[in-house]
Amino acid sequence: MRLQINVQLDYGLTRPCDLLLQIEAAAIPEQRIEEARLDLSPCEHFARVPAQDHIGERIWLRKEGQLLVDYHAVVNIERIVRDVTTLPAIAPHRLPGETVQYLLPSRYCPSHQFTDFVDSQFGALSGGAKLAAMRDWVAGHLSYVPGSSHSETTAVDTFHGGEGVCRDYAHLLITLARAGEIPARFASVYAPGVTPPDFHAVAEVFLGGEWHLVDATGMAKEAEMAKIGIGRDSGDVAFLTAFGPLMLNSQSVMVNVLPD
């Protein structure tokens, strides 16, 4: 599947500020970047650095005044998609070293607080069947309510509040998966059909020896997602992190399917 991605950002900075930008689709084997262009208003500093686990890139910027970002890309998704419900779990002592950090609690995903709940709710299941039951539980117990959460909302808050946006759905599913001994990480993606159109967040779980994207909101399919980056939670893969005051003027994200 080929996706056309168009992103425009307009932010204001009242004083010189360091910024970390991550909005480009990652150049990785599961997706091929056919076209890409990134235009920025003049900056004092620009430097590319590897992103988490070397999936995608971040860009360091230093800027004052108006920050304009214009990103256009065509991405061909070539991901091999499997039925996650049929995949076996990997016992923790057999996990590859690079997956271990995604089995542990993180800032927004305090999985150690959910062990008893996961044991009682999903303890009779294993592997992909357990993960699918967690995904369905999150989908059935949360309401998608724009504006219902903020930058400090954790999976605990979402669990008790019963509402959130894609970020919160992903955090809660990741938390449950880790509590059930399934490595899980946060993935920032582009996907068609997201309502309202925006950057999208999903979980990525390690089952059957591979990583698989899972969207508890039900808005995006694994075969239709262009991955931007991954992290322990949203703190690792925000599209824009400012080390100083930042004001949003406007933002637009559009993702369309192109003919093959």
Residue pairs with C-beta under 8 A, 6 or more apart in sequence:
1 76
1 77
1 223
1 224
1 257
1 260
2 34
2 74
2 75
2 76
2 77
2 257
2 258
2 259
2 260
3 74
3 75
3 77
3 190
3 192
3 224
3 226
3 255
3 256
3 257
3 258
4 72
4 73
4 74
4 255
4 256
4 257
4 258
5 25
5 71
5 72
5 73
5 74
5 75
5 190
5 226
5 253
5 254
5 255
6 71
6 72
6 252
6 253
6 254
6 255
7 23
7 69
7 70
7 71
7 72
7 252
7 253
7 254
8 68
8 69
8 70
8 71
8 250
8 251
8 252
9 23
9 67
9 68
9 69
9 240
9 250
9 251
10 66
10 67
10 68
10 69
10 248
10 249
10 250
10 251
11 66
11 67
11 240
11 242
11 246
11 247
11 248
11 249
12 65
12 66
12 67
12 246
12 247
12 249
13 63
13 64
13 65
13 66
13 67
13 242
13 244
13 245
13 246
13 247
14 245
14 247
15 64
15 244
15 245
16 44
16 62
16 63
16 64
16 244
17 62
17 63
17 64
17 242
17 243
17 244
17 245
17 246
18 60
18 61
18 62
18 242
18 243
18 244
19 60
19 61
19 62
19 63
19 67
19 240
19 241
19 242
19 243
19 246
20 58
20 59
20 60
20 61
20 238
20 240
20 241
20 243
21 58
21 59
21 61
21 69
21 239
21 240
22 51
22 56
22 57
22 58
22 59
22 188
22 228
22 229
22 237
22 238
22 239
22 240
23 69
23 71
23 199
23 228
23 239
23 240
24 36
24 38
24 56
24 57
24 71
24 73
24 228
25 31
25 33
25 36
25 56
25 73
25 75
25 190
25 226
25 227
25 228
26 51
26 55
26 56
26 57
26 227
26 228
26 229
27 33
27 56
28 55
28 56
28 227
29 78
30 77
30 78
30 79
30 80
30 227
31 75
31 76
31 77
31 78
31 79
31 226
31 227
32 75
32 76
32 78
33 73
33 74
33 75
34 74
34 75
34 76
35 72
35 73
35 74
36 71
36 72
36 73
36 74
37 70
37 71
37 72
37 73
38 69
38 70
38 71
39 68
39 69
39 70
39 71
40 46
40 61
40 67
40 68
40 69
40 70
41 63
41 66
41 67
41 68
41 69
43 61
43 62
43 63
43 67
44 62
44 63
44 64
45 60
45 61
45 62
46 59
46 60
46 61
47 59
47 60
48 57
48 58
48 59
48 60
49 57
49 58
49 59
49 60
50 57
50 58
51 57
51 58
51 229
51 230
51 237
52 229
52 230
52 231
52 232
52 236
52 237
53 98
53 230
55 227
55 229
55 230
56 227
56 228
56 229
58 229
61 67
66 249
74 258
75 190
75 226
77 223
77 224
77 225
77 226
79 213
79 222
79 223
79 225
81 222
81 223
82 208
82 210
82 212
83 128
84 128
84 131
84 132
84 205
84 207
84 212
84 214
85 128
85 129
85 131
85 132
86 128
87 127
87 128
87 207
87 208
87 210
87 212
88 126
88 127
88 128
88 207
88 208
89 126
89 127
89 128
89 130
89 181
89 182
89 207
90 206
90 207
90 208
90 209
92 103
92 181
95 103
95 183
95 206
99 183
99 206
100 183
101 232
102 178
102 183
102 184
102 185
102 206
102 232
103 178
103 181
103 182
103 183
104 111
104 178
105 111
105 112
105 113
105 178
106 232
106 233
106 235
107 154
107 232
107 233
107 235
108 153
108 154
108 155
108 171
108 233
108 234
108 235
109 154
109 155
109 171
109 174
109 175
109 178
109 186
109 232
109 233
110 154
110 155
110 156
110 175
111 155
111 174
111 175
111 176
111 177
111 178
111 179
112 179
113 156
114 155
114 159
114 175
114 176
114 179
115 179
117 176
117 179
118 134
118 176
118 179
118 180
121 137
122 130
122 133
122 134
122 137
122 176
122 180
125 133
127 207
127 208
128 207
128 208
130 180
130 182
131 177
131 180
131 182
131 205
131 207
131 214
134 173
134 176
134 177
134 180
135 173
135 214
135 216
137 176
138 169
138 172
138 173
138 176
138 216
139 169
139 216
139 217
139 218
141 162
142 158
142 162
142 163
142 164
142 168
142 169
142 172
142 216
143 162
143 163
144 163
144 164
144 165
144 166
144 169
144 217
145 163
145 164
145 165
146 165
146 196
147 165
148 161
148 163
148 164
148 165
148 168
149 157
149 158
149 161
149 163
149 164
149 165
149 167
149 168
153 164
153 167
153 168
153 171
154 171
155 168
155 171
155 172
155 174
155 175
158 164
158 168
158 169
158 171
158 172
159 172
159 175
164 172
166 194
166 200
166 201
166 202
166 215
166 217
166 219
167 201
167 234
169 201
169 215
169 216
169 217
170 186
170 187
170 201
170 202
170 203
170 216
170 234
171 186
171 233
171 234
172 216
173 184
173 203
173 214
173 216
174 184
174 185
174 186
174 203
174 233
177 183
177 184
177 203
177 205
178 184
182 205
182 206
182 207
183 205
183 206
184 203
184 204
184 205
184 206
185 203
185 204
185 211
185 230
185 231
185 232
186 201
186 203
186 204
186 230
186 231
186 232
186 233
186 234
186 236
186 237
187 201
187 202
187 203
187 204
187 213
187 225
187 227
187 228
187 229
187 230
187 237
188 199
188 200
188 201
188 227
188 228
188 229
188 230
188 234
188 237
188 238
188 239
189 199
189 200
189 201
189 202
189 213
189 220
189 225
189 226
189 227
189 228
190 199
190 200
190 225
190 226
190 228
190 253
190 255
191 200
191 215
191 219
191 220
191 221
191 224
191 225
191 226
191 255
192 220
192 224
192 255
192 256
192 257
193 219
193 220
193 224
194 200
194 219
194 220
194 255
195 219
197 252
197 253
197 254
197 255
198 253
199 228
199 239
199 253
200 215
200 219
200 220
200 225
201 234
202 213
202 214
202 215
202 216
202 217
202 220
202 225
203 213
203 214
203 215
203 216
204 211
204 212
204 213
204 214
204 230
205 211
205 212
205 214
206 212
212 222
213 220
213 222
213 225
213 227
214 222
215 221
215 222
215 225
224 257
226 255
228 237
228 239
229 236
229 237
230 236
230 237
231 237
240 246
